[in-house]
Amino acid sequence: MKKERAVITVIGEDHPGIIAAVTGACAELGINIEDLSQTVVQGILTMTLIVDITGKDLRELQRRLARVAEEQRVKIIAQHEDIFRYMHRV
């Protein structure tokens, strides 16, 4: 079985709980985080996660993260890695 991954991007005004909410949603769905990078520039958080979604439902992850985005007042996009790479190729 080929490994499937997704790219999750988060952006918004920084405040306590964002990272915990996003990573918690992944944990609740049994999704392993393979890599995470985050930075805060002048109060704006940007975070990128690479997650293993092999055998998982990407749409369910997207629905769960949409709730997190609303609760945390941030923008979250979860895309299959293939789509992300296709959209961001030079």
Summary of the structure (lengths in Angstrom):
residues: 90
radius of gyration: 12.8
end to end distance: 29.0
largest distance: 42.9
contacts: 246
relative contact order: 0.29
helix: 37%
strand: 38%
